[in-house]
Amino acid sequence: MTRRILAIAAAVALIAAGVALYTPDADQDTLRARYLASASDLRTIEGTSLHVRDTGPRDAPALILLHGFGSSLHTWEPWARALDSTYRVIRFDFPGSGLSAPDATGDYADMRSMQLLATLMDTLGVQRATLIGNSMGGRIAWAFAARYPERVETLVLISPDGFASPGFEYDKPADVPLVLPLMRYVMPRSVFRMSLEPAYADQRVLTDGLVARYYDLMLAPGARDAMLQRLRQTILINPIPQLRQIQAPTLLLWGQQDQMIPFSNAADYMKALPQATLVPLPNVGHLPFEETPTAALVPLRQFLSQRLSH
């Protein structure tokens, strides 16, 4: 009887802890009031509501900025403000990220992302653009450049994903840790903050405001499940054959203190990309456009001014 009572007490304690830690989705109207600049920024593309910001002169060369896994278009804010006086700057949240709804098809494979990008370009009247992609967005950018060379003017890859790494092997789904699905129900802010820390070499950049933005948007309705589905559906293939097809002039920016995708991976890209220039960023982590936006803009501006005509 004593063991049974103890077991019941333990079960009650676990349930109580779960209730206390339960992290529900945030209210969508509240998120939109906080992070949506204009209702017109919500566009339906192939049946899915996407959050899109399109700023700058419409007749200027177009830059399309593609964010990484678990991020949003807000990550580009410092660069967008600096560039949209000269260029047309387009950025959007991938389905199930930021303020974009989960994909209506349930398909989060890279091919679907490229299809949405192509349709978005058509919708905005953009035939050719410079793609600027970070991490997952970098992988989608270079894959798009290989598949649709006629639509990519130049390519900027910032710590791009694509080569196999721990947890990923070629031609098979990623290994998803058993504990990860729990994030759909429990996500303490303190634990979430720790998950962001490796992305920054300078921890002073990780302000309470920055953490709050990432955390809020992670709690958008359906976002956590969409992230898990994207992770499960990501199947890497050997990128070298595709990279060798890319003819667009390419700038490779990489933080030398990147703990998410190590700087050593830059050598793999340089071997495979026929027209690439590498600019190492000393004392910078995975997100130079957030961590050192002004310094990281210098090589980007130089690259764009040399290759894009107005």
Secondary structure as UniProt FT lines:
FT   HELIX           2..21
FT   HELIX           28..35
FT   HELIX           39..41
FT   STRAND          42..45
FT   TURN            46..47
FT   STRAND          48..55
FT   TURN            58..59
FT   STRAND          62..66
FT   TURN            69..70
FT   HELIX           73..76
FT   HELIX           77..83
FT   TURN            84..86
FT   STRAND          88..92
FT   TURN            95..96
FT   TURN            98..99
FT   TURN            104..105
FT   HELIX           110..124
FT   STRAND          129..134
FT   HELIX           136..147
FT   HELIX           149..151
FT   STRAND          152..158
FT   TURN            166..167
FT   TURN            170..171
FT   TURN            178..179
FT   HELIX           180..184
FT   HELIX           189..196
FT   HELIX           197..199
FT   HELIX           203..205
FT   HELIX           208..218
FT   TURN            221..222
FT   HELIX           223..233
FT   HELIX           240..245
FT   STRAND          250..255
FT   TURN            256..257
FT   HELIX           263..265
FT   HELIX           266..272
FT   TURN            274..275
FT   STRAND          276..281
FT   TURN            282..283
FT   HELIX           288..291
FT   HELIX           293..307
//
